Amino acid sequence: MEKVRDWLWMFPSKKNPKRASSWWLNCKPEPVLIDCPEYNSEVINDLKELAGKSNPKILLTSRDGHNDVSKVNKSLGWSVVVQEQESYLLPGIKNLESFANELITLSGLKLLWTPGPSPGSCVVYAPSPWNVLFCGRLLIPVSRDRMKNLRAKNTFHWSMQQESLIKLRKWPPVKSCPSLVFGGIEGLFDTHLIMPWEAWDPNDE
């Protein structure tokens, strides 16, 4: 677990150190775990400590972010939110919630369905005072100061992914030019964990 801000922690992937695995956002009254880390006792202890007496939710931004969510759900009992296209992948999850196009959580976080990286990919916007957009796998950093829409080997549907970027640019929350947080890293380089809005050039797709 790595503290990035007073209200934000990252759980890096142990299996693939080039991929940021998941994020904890300490928002009240309902903190969230965005994507799921790989299960082990250390991770569970860290999550319990972060949660305290609160009742968090796990928000999944793509099938690549599911990891060991079944084990974490069973261990902690936290409800899981996933876009309806991928709910069938989680048959044993208790307290499973799904949504179609958009969803607003109890803490005011906004989820938008952005298919392409996987059928049920989504992004998560945390409004002020955080003003952060969790991009999942829709945008990937390709240098220290640049993010891009990339076609990967496991991309579900490339043209749909491009359409999702158009959809994202028209989404009202992005008018606030939020900071960008990613769910994966491309290549071998030292990159920032949070990038400014300007790191994404919408014309460079």
N, C-alpha and C positions, 0 to 999 in steps of 0.2 A: 504494500500500500504506500502511495506517495502523495503527500499533501501538496496541492498545487495552488490553492487559495484557502482563505480561512473557511470557506464554505464548499470547497471542491477537493475531492480526492480521486486519484487514479489507481486502478488495480491492473498492473501490466500483466500481459500473458507470460506465463512461465514456459509454455511449450514453444512459443514463437516470439522472441523478444523484440521483433520488428513490428509487432502489432500491439497497439493499445487495446486492452481487453474490455474494460468497463470503467464507469465513472460513478462516483457517489456525489449527489448534490444535496446539501443540507438545507432544505427548504421547509418552512413550516406552513401548515401543521403536519404535512405528510412528506417526509424526505423520500428520495427515490434513488434506486440503483439502476443506472442506465446501461443495459446489457449486463451479462452475467460473467463473473470471473470463473476460473477453473476451481473446482471444489477441493479444499483441504482445510485442516483444522485451524491453521493460521488465518485464512481468509474468513472463516466463520466467526472466529473470535474478534477479528477487526470489525466485521459488519455488526456484530452485537454491540461492540463498544460505540460505534458511530450512531447506531440506532437509539441507544439508551432505552427510554420508555415509550418511544414513538412506534407507530405502526407503518413502516415504509411500504412502498410498492416497487416492483421490478418492471422496468419498461424495456422492451426488446425492440431494437431498431432494425434488425435483420436476422436471418437464420444463422449468419456467421457469429452473431452475438449471443446465441442461445447457450453455448458451452454446456456447463453442468447445472443449468437452471432447475432441472428436476430434483437434483440432490439438494440444492440450496433451498428450494421451496419446501422440500420435505423436512429439512433441518430447522428452518426458521419460521415456516408457515406464512411467509409474506405472499400477498397476492401478486399475480403476474399479468401484465398488460401486453397484448400482442395484436398486430393487425390481423383481421379475420382470415386473410389468405394463408396465414401460417399457423393458425390455431390448431389445425389437425396434427401438426408436428409435436404437440405437447399433450398427449392423451391422458397422462397420469397426473397432471398438475391440478392441485387443489386451488380454489379461488382464482380460476383463470377468467380474465376479462378480455374481450376483444372489441375492436372498433372498425368502422368502415373507412371513412375518408378523414375525419378529424375528431379529436377528443381533447377535452380540457380536464386536467386533474384537480384534485381538491386544493392543491397549492397554486393553481393557476398556470401550470405548465401546459403548453399547447403541442399536440402531436399532429403531424400531417403525413398522410400516406404518400410515399414517394417510391413506387415500384421501379424495379430495374436491376439494382444489385441483387435482390431476391424478390420473390412475388409480394411479400408483405413488408418490404423496407419502409421505414419512416424516419422522419427527423423530429427532434424535440426542441422546442423553443422555451427557454426560461426567461420571462420578462424582467423588467426592472424590479429589484435592484441588481440582478445578475446580468441581464441582457446578453445571454449566451445561446448560441444555436449548436446543438449536438447533431452533427451531420451523419452519424453512423458511417456507412460505407459509400454514401452518395458522393462525397467529396473527399479526396485523399491528398495529403501534403506531398509534393514532389520536390520541394526544396525548403530552405529555412523560412522563406517568405512567400511561398506560392502554393496554392491548393488547386486541384484540377479534378474534373470528371474523368475517370479512367475506366477503360474496358479491361476487366480482369478475366482470367481463365474460367472463373466460376460465375461470371456475370450472367444473371438470369435472362435479361432481355435488354439489349443495348439501346434500341430506338425508344423503348419505354423509359429507360433511364434518362435519356436526353429530354424526353417530354417532361419527366419529373423535375428537371432543372428549370424548365420554362415555368412550370407550375409553382415552383419554389420562389422564383423571382417575382411572381405576381401575388404571393402570399402576404397579407398585410403586415404580420410581425417583422418581416425582413426590412421594412422601411426604416426601422430603428437602427439599422447597420450593426447587428450584434457581433460579438466576438465569436470565432468559430472553433469548435472542439471536434476532434475527429475520432473515428473508431479504428483506424488502421494507418499504417505508415508504409510508404512505397520506397524501396531502395535502402541503401546503407548511408545514412547521414544523420547528423545531429540536428534534430528539429525541435521547434518550440511546441509545447503541449497545447497552448492556446494561441491562435492567430487572429489578427485584426480582420475585419470585414474585407478590407482592401486586398487581402491575400488571395481572394477569389476573383478572378476576372471572368465575368459572365460571357464575354465574347470569345474566350479561349476554351472552347469546348470541342 
